[in-house]
């Protein structure tokens, strides 16, 4: 094993062990101070449960990355943004804050990595015939991407182990291509992926059904933010000569993020069609619909994880067809999946009315 492999192994082990041993103490303190999440009509869990699992993930990720990785190529700014979102999420987990305050925190974190580290999308790589983006549009589009992905990960955190499992799949995929094709310029983002995975796996020991602790906004916002930066770096890597996906990198990235993106876009569209705010909570998420079909929580998590892997494999293997066909395929599959979920929900409602009558 070469030096890089040893460092990556140590960083993973460090993040894993820190998170693994931090969680029991967090659970104890949360119960002692009554810092617990109360079940309501929108939640699936039925008992008082701590929501501070993100503290353990953050501790493992942050400590491992600062010890084993070089804090250059935007890593220092990434950590600064994570710290901002950590405290935003922590306050929300403890006392609940408004959507506006969350957005301000995301705006600040995004500004740090965009402006100070110049982490941004610089090209559409031929999508709609557009290549290099003007600087202003580049910043605006990057902001939408970072905030969108951050909130997409935050929104799928509705079942035991779901958000953590999906983030592991996404970070593992990006990390593999960074280490295989990224070269020295992307080596630090390999450490970001590995440290994130280690911290989440340590946390998942206590988060799979029946969970004794939840990730909470503390974890989901930080994880979503990290995933968004990894996504941008992956897409930008496609502009380099000799990369496996070339100009298809944007559509491949969308496929790798399929489950959180599909779920977020679907619920936002349904809420707006119903005349409600896209941020108004409900039980119409992808995982809610799968549960309604009779699946248990573990089965639902495994099904959605498998779906994300299958879509990722498909877009990776068909990357040569180009962005237009790949994006068209993803949209077509999303529409079919949405129709299926809608039809099944209608049938379930009809059957419940028959039973009631």
Order of alpha helices (4+ residues) and beta strands (2+ residues): alpha-beta-beta-alpha-alpha-alpha-alpha-alpha-alpha-alpha-alpha-alpha-alpha-alpha-alpha
